Amino acid sequence: MMALQEMIRASNDDMIREILEMREKGRHDEATRLYRAEQKGMEKGMEKGKIELARELYKDGYPIEKLAVKFNVSVEKMKELLTCSEA
């Protein structure tokens, strides 16, 4: 009930309404930033998982050329991924 009364009062005051709109926009922007960061983190995690899988397959004798085709990268890129140390 208090929130409703505050909204009614705010709708009558342009300055307060503008502040509330700015606050809401800030919340929305922050939620968007967090969502994008989460998506990027998930993509990185998936990429790391693919590299680990390629390394395991290579250790098991899977040829680099076939790995490159399987993971849709050049042979040179696959060699780089297989030999670079993990961070």
Biopython code that builds the backbone (N, CA, C, O; Angstrom):
import numpy as np
from Bio.PDB.StructureBuilder import StructureBuilder

atoms = [
    (1, "MET", "N", (0.830, -1.195, 0.000)),
    (1, "MET", "CA", (0.000, 0.000, 0.000)),
    (1, "MET", "C", (0.870, 1.252, 0.000)),
    (1, "MET", "O", (0.576, 2.231, -0.686)),
    (2, "MET", "N", (1.956, 1.201, 0.791)),
    (2, "MET", "CA", (2.846, 2.371, 0.839)),
    (2, "MET", "C", (3.522, 2.583, -0.510)),
    (2, "MET", "O", (3.720, 3.720, -0.938)),
    (3, "ALA", "N", (3.874, 1.493, -1.174)),
    (3, "ALA", "CA", (4.519, 1.601, -2.479)),
    (3, "ALA", "C", (3.559, 2.218, -3.486)),
    (3, "ALA", "O", (3.963, 3.041, -4.307)),
    (4, "LEU", "N", (2.300, 1.827, -3.428)),
    (4, "LEU", "CA", (1.294, 2.381, -4.328)),
    (4, "LEU", "C", (1.120, 3.869, -4.079)),
    (4, "LEU", "O", (1.040, 4.651, -5.027)),
    (5, "GLN", "N", (1.060, 4.269, -2.815)),
    (5, "GLN", "CA", (0.941, 5.683, -2.479)),
    (5, "GLN", "C", (2.158, 6.461, -2.984)),
    (5, "GLN", "O", (2.027, 7.580, -3.480)),
    (6, "GLU", "N", (3.341, 5.857, -2.853)),
    (6, "GLU", "CA", (4.565, 6.505, -3.323)),
    (6, "GLU", "C", (4.536, 6.678, -4.838)),
    (6, "GLU", "O", (4.957, 7.709, -5.362)),
    (7, "MET", "N", (4.040, 5.665, -5.533)),
    (7, "MET", "CA", (3.941, 5.763, -6.993)),
    (7, "MET", "C", (2.979, 6.862, -7.408)),
    (7, "MET", "O", (3.247, 7.606, -8.352)),
    (8, "ILE", "N", (1.871, 6.964, -6.712)),
    (8, "ILE", "CA", (0.887, 8.014, -7.023)),
    (8, "ILE", "C", (1.506, 9.388, -6.788)),
    (8, "ILE", "O", (1.355, 10.296, -7.606)),
    (9, "ARG", "N", (2.208, 9.531, -5.655)),
    (9, "ARG", "CA", (2.839, 10.801, -5.341)),
    (9, "ARG", "C", (3.921, 11.121, -6.378)),
    (9, "ARG", "O", (4.053, 12.262, -6.823)),
    (10, "ALA", "N", (4.688, 10.100, -6.750)),
    (10, "ALA", "CA", (5.779, 10.307, -7.700)),
    (10, "ALA", "C", (5.253, 10.687, -9.071)),
    (10, "ALA", "O", (5.874, 11.481, -9.776)),
    (11, "SER", "N", (4.125, 10.132, -9.451)),
    (11, "SER", "CA", (3.581, 10.444, -10.773)),
    (11, "SER", "C", (3.155, 11.901, -10.864)),
    (11, "SER", "O", (2.999, 12.439, -11.961)),
    (12, "ASN", "N", (2.969, 12.535, -9.726)),
    (12, "ASN", "CA", (2.588, 13.944, -9.716)),
    (12, "ASN", "C", (3.799, 14.863, -9.695)),
    (12, "ASN", "O", (3.650, 16.077, -9.835)),
    (13, "ASP", "N", (4.974, 14.318, -9.526)),
    (13, "ASP", "CA", (6.177, 15.138, -9.426)),
    (13, "ASP", "C", (7.154, 14.709, -10.526)),
    (13, "ASP", "O", (7.712, 13.612, -10.476)),
    (14, "ASP", "N", (7.350, 15.567, -11.501)),
    (14, "ASP", "CA", (8.205, 15.235, -12.641)),
    (14, "ASP", "C", (9.627, 14.893, -12.221)),
    (14, "ASP", "O", (10.219, 13.968, -12.777)),
    (15, "MET", "N", (10.182, 15.598, -11.271)),
    (15, "MET", "CA", (11.554, 15.363, -10.832)),
    (15, "MET", "C", (11.694, 13.976, -10.209)),
    (15, "MET", "O", (12.638, 13.248, -10.516)),
    (16, "ILE", "N", (10.763, 13.614, -9.341)),
    (16, "ILE", "CA", (10.806, 12.307, -8.698)),
    (16, "ILE", "C", (10.599, 11.201, -9.727)),
    (16, "ILE", "O", (11.273, 10.173, -9.682)),
    (17, "ARG", "N", (9.670, 11.412, -10.652)),
    (17, "ARG", "CA", (9.418, 10.425, -11.690)),
    (17, "ARG", "C", (10.677, 10.214, -12.538)),
    (17, "ARG", "O", (11.011, 9.080, -12.883)),
    (18, "GLU", "N", (11.360, 11.281, -12.866)),
    (18, "GLU", "CA", (12.584, 11.167, -13.649)),
    (18, "GLU", "C", (13.665, 10.395, -12.881)),
    (18, "GLU", "O", (14.367, 9.566, -13.461)),
    (19, "ILE", "N", (13.794, 10.666, -11.594)),
    (19, "ILE", "CA", (14.766, 9.952, -10.761)),
    (19, "ILE", "C", (14.428, 8.462, -10.711)),
    (19, "ILE", "O", (15.309, 7.613, -10.844)),
    (20, "LEU", "N", (13.145, 8.153, -10.517)),
    (20, "LEU", "CA", (12.728, 6.758, -10.465)),
    (20, "LEU", "C", (12.977, 6.054, -11.802)),
    (20, "LEU", "O", (13.382, 4.892, -11.822)),
    (21, "GLU", "N", (12.740, 6.740, -12.903)),
    (21, "GLU", "CA", (12.996, 6.162, -14.222)),
    (21, "GLU", "C", (14.486, 5.914, -14.423)),
    (21, "GLU", "O", (14.877, 4.890, -14.983)),
    (22, "MET", "N", (15.320, 6.849, -13.970)),
    (22, "MET", "CA", (16.763, 6.683, -14.086)),
    (22, "MET", "C", (17.233, 5.499, -13.241)),
    (22, "MET", "O", (18.089, 4.724, -13.667)),
    (23, "ARG", "N", (16.674, 5.368, -12.059)),
    (23, "ARG", "CA", (17.025, 4.250, -11.177)),
    (23, "ARG", "C", (16.640, 2.930, -11.836)),
    (23, "ARG", "O", (17.413, 1.973, -11.812)),
    (24, "GLU", "N", (15.452, 2.878, -12.420)),
    (24, "GLU", "CA", (14.999, 1.659, -13.087)),
    (24, "GLU", "C", (15.877, 1.342, -14.296)),
    (24, "GLU", "O", (16.207, 0.182, -14.540)),
    (25, "LYS", "N", (16.251, 2.362, -15.043)),
    (25, "LYS", "CA", (17.143, 2.154, -16.188)),
    (25, "LYS", "C", (18.487, 1.613, -15.709)),
    (25, "LYS", "O", (19.053, 0.724, -16.346)),
    (26, "GLY", "N", (19.000, 2.126, -14.613)),
    (26, "GLY", "CA", (20.257, 1.643, -14.058)),
    (26, "GLY", "C", (20.161, 0.177, -13.655)),
    (26, "GLY", "O", (21.085, -0.600, -13.894)),
    (27, "ARG", "N", (19.056, -0.192, -13.051)),
    (27, "ARG", "CA", (18.849, -1.600, -12.670)),
    (27, "ARG", "C", (18.800, -2.496, -13.906)),
    (27, "ARG", "O", (19.374, -3.585, -13.927)),
    (28, "HIS", "N", (18.105, -2.016, -14.928)),
    (28, "HIS", "CA", (18.005, -2.788, -16.164)),
    (28, "HIS", "C", (19.380, -2.931, -16.820)),
    (28, "HIS", "O", (19.744, -4.019, -17.265)),
    (29, "ASP", "N", (20.138, -1.844, -16.880)),
    (29, "ASP", "CA", (21.478, -1.885, -17.468)),
    (29, "ASP", "C", (22.387, -2.854, -16.708)),
    (29, "ASP", "O", (23.142, -3.611, -17.320)),
    (30, "GLU", "N", (22.313, -2.830, -15.397)),
    (30, "GLU", "CA", (23.131, -3.730, -14.582)),
    (30, "GLU", "C", (22.739, -5.190, -14.824)),
    (30, "GLU", "O", (23.605, -6.058, -14.937)),
    (31, "ALA", "N", (21.455, -5.453, -14.902)),
    (31, "ALA", "CA", (20.989, -6.818, -15.168)),
    (31, "ALA", "C", (21.469, -7.282, -16.545)),
    (31, "ALA", "O", (21.858, -8.437, -16.716)),
    (32, "THR", "N", (21.438, -6.382, -17.515)),
    (32, "THR", "CA", (21.915, -6.714, -18.856)),
    (32, "THR", "C", (23.409, -7.017, -18.839)),
    (32, "THR", "O", (23.851, -7.977, -19.469)),
    (33, "ARG", "N", (24.193, -6.205, -18.121)),
    (33, "ARG", "CA", (25.638, -6.446, -18.023)),
    (33, "ARG", "C", (25.923, -7.800, -17.376)),
    (33, "ARG", "O", (26.785, -8.545, -17.842)),
    (34, "LEU", "N", (25.207, -8.113, -16.317)),
    (34, "LEU", "CA", (25.401, -9.393, -15.633)),
    (34, "LEU", "C", (25.039, -10.564, -16.537)),
    (34, "LEU", "O", (25.739, -11.577, -16.563)),
    (35, "TYR", "N", (23.957, -10.425, -17.267)),
    (35, "TYR", "CA", (23.526, -11.484, -18.175)),
    (35, "TYR", "C", (24.580, -11.727, -19.248)),
    (35, "TYR", "O", (24.943, -12.869, -19.530)),
    (36, "ARG", "N", (25.065, -10.643, -19.841)),
    (36, "ARG", "CA", (26.082, -10.776, -20.893)),
    (36, "ARG", "C", (27.368, -11.383, -20.347)),
    (36, "ARG", "O", (28.000, -12.204, -21.012)),
    (37, "ALA", "N", (27.755, -10.984, -19.142)),
    (37, "ALA", "CA", (28.961, -11.546, -18.525)),
    (37, "ALA", "C", (28.780, -13.041, -18.277)),
    (37, "ALA", "O", (29.704, -13.825, -18.493)),
    (38, "GLU", "N", (27.603, -13.432, -17.830)),
    (38, "GLU", "CA", (27.322, -14.843, -17.590)),
    (38, "GLU", "C", (27.387, -15.627, -18.901)),
    (38, "GLU", "O", (27.960, -16.715, -18.947)),
    (39, "GLN", "N", (26.802, -15.079, -19.962)),
    (39, "GLN", "CA", (26.833, -15.749, -21.259)),
    (39, "GLN", "C", (28.262, -15.906, -21.763)),
    (39, "GLN", "O", (28.635, -16.958, -22.282)),
    (40, "LYS", "N", (29.057, -14.851, -21.608)),
    (40, "LYS", "CA", (30.448, -14.895, -22.039)),
    (40, "LYS", "C", (31.224, -15.937, -21.240)),
    (40, "LYS", "O", (32.037, -16.670, -21.803)),
    (41, "GLY", "N", (30.983, -16.007, -19.951)),
    (41, "GLY", "CA", (31.635, -17.001, -19.103)),
    (41, "GLY", "C", (31.258, -18.413, -19.509)),
    (41, "GLY", "O", (32.105, -19.307, -19.520)),
    (42, "MET", "N", (29.991, -18.620, -19.844)),
    (42, "MET", "CA", (29.551, -19.939, -20.276)),
    (42, "MET", "C", (30.210, -20.313, -21.592)),
    (42, "MET", "O", (30.611, -21.462, -21.779)),
    (43, "GLU", "N", (30.327, -19.352, -22.512)),
    (43, "GLU", "CA", (30.979, -19.614, -23.790)),
    (43, "GLU", "C", (32.448, -19.982, -23.583)),
    (43, "GLU", "O", (32.958, -20.908, -24.214)),
    (44, "LYS", "N", (33.118, -19.253, -22.700)),
    (44, "LYS", "CA", (34.519, -19.554, -22.419)),
    (44, "LYS", "C", (34.647, -20.943, -21.807)),
    (44, "LYS", "O", (35.557, -21.694, -22.157)),
    (45, "GLY", "N", (33.758, -21.282, -20.912)),
    (45, "GLY", "CA", (33.777, -22.598, -20.291)),
    (45, "GLY", "C", (33.568, -23.701, -21.314)),
    (45, "GLY", "O", (34.224, -24.742, -21.259)),
    (46, "MET", "N", (32.652, -23.469, -22.248)),
    (46, "MET", "CA", (32.412, -24.453, -23.295)),
    (46, "MET", "C", (33.649, -24.591, -24.178)),
    (46, "MET", "O", (34.026, -25.701, -24.552)),
    (47, "GLU", "N", (34.274, -23.476, -24.507)),
    (47, "GLU", "CA", (35.475, -23.497, -25.341)),
    (47, "GLU", "C", (36.595, -24.255, -24.626)),
    (47, "GLU", "O", (37.292, -25.059, -25.244)),
    (48, "LYS", "N", (36.765, -24.004, -23.345)),
    (48, "LYS", "CA", (37.793, -24.707, -22.570)),
    (48, "LYS", "C", (37.510, -26.207, -22.562)),
    (48, "LYS", "O", (38.431, -27.016, -22.675)),
    (49, "GLY", "N", (36.259, -26.571, -22.431)),
    (49, "GLY", "CA", (35.879, -27.978, -22.460)),
    (49, "GLY", "C", (36.207, -28.630, -23.794)),
    (49, "GLY", "O", (36.640, -29.782, -23.830)),
    (50, "LYS", "N", (36.006, -27.907, -24.889)),
    (50, "LYS", "CA", (36.329, -28.428, -26.212)),
    (50, "LYS", "C", (37.828, -28.648, -26.349)),
    (50, "LYS", "O", (38.263, -29.659, -26.900)),
    (51, "ILE", "N", (38.616, -27.707, -25.851)),
    (51, "ILE", "CA", (40.069, -27.835, -25.938)),
    (51, "ILE", "C", (40.531, -29.036, -25.127)),
    (51, "ILE", "O", (41.377, -29.807, -25.581)),
    (52, "GLU", "N", (39.984, -29.196, -23.938)),
    (52, "GLU", "CA", (40.350, -30.345, -23.105)),
    (52, "GLU", "C", (39.974, -31.659, -23.790)),
    (52, "GLU", "O", (40.728, -32.631, -23.730)),
    (53, "LEU", "N", (38.825, -31.688, -24.433)),
    (53, "LEU", "CA", (38.398, -32.880, -25.152)),
    (53, "LEU", "C", (39.362, -33.176, -26.300)),
    (53, "LEU", "O", (39.763, -34.323, -26.496)),
    (54, "ALA", "N", (39.733, -32.149, -27.053)),
    (54, "ALA", "CA", (40.674, -32.335, -28.163)),
    (54, "ALA", "C", (42.004, -32.868, -27.650)),
    (54, "ALA", "O", (42.603, -33.746, -28.271)),
    (55, "ARG", "N", (42.463, -32.348, -26.533)),
    (55, "ARG", "CA", (43.735, -32.822, -25.954)),
    (55, "ARG", "C", (43.639, -34.292, -25.557)),
    (55, "ARG", "O", (44.564, -35.069, -25.794)),
    (56, "GLU", "N", (42.524, -34.662, -24.958)),
    (56, "GLU", "CA", (42.340, -36.064, -24.559)),
    (56, "GLU", "C", (42.307, -36.981, -25.783)),
    (56, "GLU", "O", (42.921, -38.048, -25.790)),
    (57, "LEU", "N", (41.586, -36.551, -26.809)),
    (57, "LEU", "CA", (41.520, -37.361, -28.030)),
    (57, "LEU", "C", (42.900, -37.495, -28.666)),
    (57, "LEU", "O", (43.268, -38.564, -29.152)),
    (58, "TYR", "N", (43.659, -36.401, -28.657)),
    (58, "TYR", "CA", (45.003, -36.422, -29.227)),
    (58, "TYR", "C", (45.897, -37.387, -28.442)),
    (58, "TYR", "O", (46.659, -38.154, -29.030)),
    (59, "LYS", "N", (45.797, -37.341, -27.118)),
    (59, "LYS", "CA", (46.576, -38.263, -26.283)),
    (59, "LYS", "C", (46.219, -39.719, -26.570)),
    (59, "LYS", "O", (47.059, -40.612, -26.458)),
    (60, "ASP", "N", (44.962, -39.940, -26.943)),
    (60, "ASP", "CA", (44.502, -41.291, -27.249)),
    (60, "ASP", "C", (44.835, -41.710, -28.684)),
    (60, "ASP", "O", (44.435, -42.785, -29.132)),
    (61, "GLY", "N", (45.571, -40.849, -29.401)),
    (61, "GLY", "CA", (46.018, -41.212, -30.741)),
    (61, "GLY", "C", (45.192, -40.679, -31.891)),
    (61, "GLY", "O", (45.425, -41.055, -33.040)),
    (62, "TYR", "N", (44.232, -39.812, -31.611)),
    (62, "TYR", "CA", (43.420, -39.242, -32.679)),
    (62, "TYR", "C", (44.294, -38.272, -33.476)),
    (62, "TYR", "O", (44.926, -37.409, -32.866)),
    (63, "PRO", "N", (44.363, -38.368, -34.804)),
    (63, "PRO", "CA", (45.244, -37.515, -35.609)),
    (63, "PRO", "C", (44.839, -36.032, -35.566)),
    (63, "PRO", "O", (43.656, -35.693, -35.525)),
    (64, "ILE", "N", (45.846, -35.175, -35.578)),
    (64, "ILE", "CA", (45.602, -33.730, -35.529)),
    (64, "ILE", "C", (44.722, -33.279, -36.695)),
    (64, "ILE", "O", (43.849, -32.430, -36.518)),
    (65, "GLU", "N", (44.940, -33.825, -37.854)),
    (65, "GLU", "CA", (44.171, -33.423, -39.031)),
    (65, "GLU", "C", (42.676, -33.695, -38.836)),
    (65, "GLU", "O", (41.832, -32.871, -39.190)),
    (66, "LYS", "N", (42.367, -34.852, -38.274)),
    (66, "LYS", "CA", (40.959, -35.183, -38.034)),
    (66, "LYS", "C", (40.376, -34.333, -36.911)),
    (66, "LYS", "O", (39.208, -33.949, -36.959)),
    (67, "LEU", "N", (41.188, -34.043, -35.907)),
    (67, "LEU", "CA", (40.721, -33.156, -34.835)),
    (67, "LEU", "C", (40.398, -31.774, -35.389)),
    (67, "LEU", "O", (39.390, -31.168, -35.025)),
    (68, "ALA", "N", (41.264, -31.283, -36.272)),
    (68, "ALA", "CA", (41.048, -29.960, -36.865)),
    (68, "ALA", "C", (39.722, -29.914, -37.607)),
    (68, "ALA", "O", (38.968, -28.948, -37.488)),
    (69, "VAL", "N", (39.440, -30.960, -38.372)),
    (69, "VAL", "CA", (38.172, -31.024, -39.100)),
    (69, "VAL", "C", (37.007, -31.112, -38.117)),
    (69, "VAL", "O", (36.007, -30.410, -38.262)),
    (70, "LYS", "N", (37.148, -31.979, -37.118)),
    (70, "LYS", "CA", (36.082, -32.193, -36.133)),
    (70, "LYS", "C", (35.728, -30.908, -35.390)),
    (70, "LYS", "O", (34.555, -30.632, -35.137)),
    (71, "PHE", "N", (36.756, -30.120, -35.040)),
    (71, "PHE", "CA", (36.538, -28.899, -34.264)),
    (71, "PHE", "C", (36.506, -27.639, -35.124)),
    (71, "PHE", "O", (36.468, -26.521, -34.610)),
    (72, "ASN", "N", (36.523, -27.840, -36.445)),
    (72, "ASN", "CA", (36.357, -26.750, -37.402)),
    (72, "ASN", "C", (37.410, -25.645, -37.239)),
    (72, "ASN", "O", (37.086, -24.459, -37.206)),
    (73, "VAL", "N", (38.685, -26.067, -37.138)),
    (73, "VAL", "CA", (39.801, -25.120, -37.084)),
    (73, "VAL", "C", (40.885, -25.615, -38.035)),
    (73, "VAL", "O", (40.853, -26.760, -38.486)),
    (74, "SER", "N", (41.835, -24.751, -38.330)),
    (74, "SER", "CA", (42.942, -25.168, -39.188)),
    (74, "SER", "C", (43.846, -26.129, -38.426)),
    (74, "SER", "O", (43.817, -26.186, -37.197)),
    (75, "VAL", "N", (44.645, -26.877, -39.169)),
    (75, "VAL", "CA", (45.594, -27.794, -38.544)),
    (75, "VAL", "C", (46.571, -27.006, -37.679)),
    (75, "VAL", "O", (46.927, -27.440, -36.582)),
    (76, "GLU", "N", (47.005, -25.846, -38.175)),
    (76, "GLU", "CA", (47.931, -25.011, -37.407)),
    (76, "GLU", "C", (47.315, -24.551, -36.093)),
    (76, "GLU", "O", (47.968, -24.575, -35.049)),
    (77, "LYS", "N", (46.056, -24.132, -36.151)),
    (77, "LYS", "CA", (45.362, -23.700, -34.933)),
    (77, "LYS", "C", (45.206, -24.870, -33.964)),
    (77, "LYS", "O", (45.360, -24.699, -32.755)),
    (78, "MET", "N", (44.901, -26.057, -34.491)),
    (78, "MET", "CA", (44.750, -27.225, -33.627)),
    (78, "MET", "C", (46.077, -27.547, -32.956)),
    (78, "MET", "O", (46.100, -27.865, -31.768)),
    (79, "LYS", "N", (47.171, -27.471, -33.684)),
    (79, "LYS", "CA", (48.485, -27.714, -33.089)),
    (79, "LYS", "C", (48.747, -26.722, -31.967)),
    (79, "LYS", "O", (49.265, -27.081, -30.909)),
    (80, "GLU", "N", (48.381, -25.469, -32.215)),
    (80, "GLU", "CA", (48.565, -24.419, -31.207)),
    (80, "GLU", "C", (47.737, -24.722, -29.950)),
    (80, "GLU", "O", (48.230, -24.597, -28.830)),
    (81, "LEU", "N", (46.496, -25.116, -30.146)),
    (81, "LEU", "CA", (45.625, -25.424, -29.010)),
    (81, "LEU", "C", (46.115, -26.619, -28.221)),
    (81, "LEU", "O", (46.002, -26.653, -26.996)),
    (82, "LEU", "N", (46.655, -27.594, -28.918)),
    (82, "LEU", "CA", (47.121, -28.810, -28.254)),
    (82, "LEU", "C", (48.424, -28.600, -27.497)),
    (82, "LEU", "O", (48.692, -29.289, -26.512)),
    (83, "THR", "N", (49.235, -27.651, -27.954)),
    (83, "THR", "CA", (50.542, -27.470, -27.327)),
    (83, "THR", "C", (50.592, -26.334, -26.319)),
    (83, "THR", "O", (51.490, -26.308, -25.477)),
    (84, "CYS", "N", (49.661, -25.403, -26.378)),
    (84, "CYS", "CA", (49.711, -24.286, -25.422)),
    (84, "CYS", "C", (49.349, -24.788, -24.035)),
    (84, "CYS", "O", (48.478, -25.643, -23.872)),
    (85, "SER", "N", (50.036, -24.236, -23.033)),
    (85, "SER", "CA", (49.754, -24.652, -21.653)),
    (85, "SER", "C", (48.525, -23.939, -21.145)),
    (85, "SER", "O", (48.208, -22.835, -21.586)),
    (86, "GLU", "N", (47.834, -24.572, -20.215)),
    (86, "GLU", "CA", (46.618, -23.983, -19.663)),
    (86, "GLU", "C", (46.966, -22.861, -18.709)),
    (86, "GLU", "O", (47.968, -22.919, -17.996)),
    (87, "ALA", "N", (46.118, -21.830, -18.705)),
    (87, "ALA", "CA", (46.333, -20.660, -17.844)),
    (87, "ALA", "C", (45.840, -20.912, -16.459)),
    (87, "ALA", "O", (45.940, -20.036, -15.600)),
]
sb = StructureBuilder()
sb.init_structure("model")
sb.init_model(0)
sb.init_chain("A")
sb.init_seg("    ")
for serial, (resi, resn, name, xyz) in enumerate(atoms, 1):
    if name == "N":
        sb.init_residue(resn, " ", resi, " ")
    sb.init_atom(name, np.array(xyz, "f"), 0.0, 1.0, " ", f" {name:<3s}", serial, name[0])
structure = sb.get_structure()
